[in-house]
């Protein structure tokens, strides 16, 4: 579509599989676990192979390309049976002994296992590869998930609004639930998909040029010279126009990226970016043994500021609080606006809980001094803290426990913080540290 019709990519689909967000997929090559004669890709010669269709990208072309690179031509060196969709038929054909080897898209085997239709132990992946945090068994390189694209006649402002809407769409919206996806990301690079299609002469790269440029020039020298001059002039105009459009597109993409990852009022990371950073932080903590703290801060009595001074003053107070919190954290930590007057702090790479306690004291003090636009009303917050891996091991539980601890801090009168584990374990150290109150409203 891009090569033939000039469509442009706006966003790439992100799925949530096995608890992990994925925007890539690959192919898998498998056999029965009791087939001792099939251990390597080289053993696929002269074997019966089950695939869905010759045009299937993830369930045939990826495997075809991988084996071609290993010197195995499926058209001549094996017996390929195309069974049609769904891909489940290829899996069952291998298990039933009707085929020696099967091809499928990554995730199909795990899905059939979760449905209770197969036992993964009865299958063996041939030369599996590890692809970072990719959650599925895979044998091939990974390729980007489905893109959403715009036709060339679509105005750029319409395309930008569509892309912005998708990038900011939460995973629990009716549209996301109906389409069974998690969310959308900025578009990935699809060049290696195009390279694979060119390598195997897949449409629209399946037809050679009918005549070379050299032959045309030799046969029609004068017309070719005139045409070349016209082309050069056209290319010059096109280059200047393209450069102008690229500058506008770069600025547009930069704005889209900011809209997708930043809170428009405070400039802090929004929920999407916070969730991504928390996922990375937990993965890093599991490797290094460091701890991660999720801290939920809710301003005390903020409604009074909005009610008496107006929402403009309330927004200015939120901006001051955001700047104050940001100034107390390290570059490796994250402060995010969660919504309304709630903020989430992500504290990384520490060992002792006392380090978090000291940080919370500084945060409370910074919030207490964020009263330049509060009209004399005191500004303070109640903060709940949950620590990985001491209190919880997954993001959902960490947020839930931080919320419980925040309400405990509220019950203590606010302007303090509470650590979830200390609330439920009296033997641990102090759970709340009040900050110095600012002046009260007259």
Buried (B, 14 or more C-beta within 10 A) or exposed (E): EBEEEEBBBBBBBBBBBEEEBBBBBBBBBBBBEEBEEBEEBEBBBEBBBBBBBEEBBBBBBBBBBBBBEEEBEBEEBBEBBBBEEEBBBBBBBBBEEBBBBBBBBBBBBBBBBEEEEBEBEEBBBBEEBEBEEBBBBBBBBBBBBEBBBBEEEBEEEEBBEBBBEBBBBEBEEEEBEEEEBBBBBBBBEBEEBBEBBEEEEBEEBEEEEEEEEEEEBEEEEEEBEEEEEEEEEEEEEEEEEEEEEEEEBEEBBEEBEEBBBBBEEBEBBBBBBBBBBBBEBBEBBEEEEBBBBBBBBBBBBBEBBBEEBEEEBBBBBBBBBBBBBBEBBEEEBBBBBBEEBBBBBBBBBBEEBEBBBEBBBBBBEBBBBBBEBBBEBBBBBBBBBBBBBBBBEEBEBBBBBBBBBBBBBBEBEBBBBBBBBBBBEEEEEEBBBBBEEBEEBE
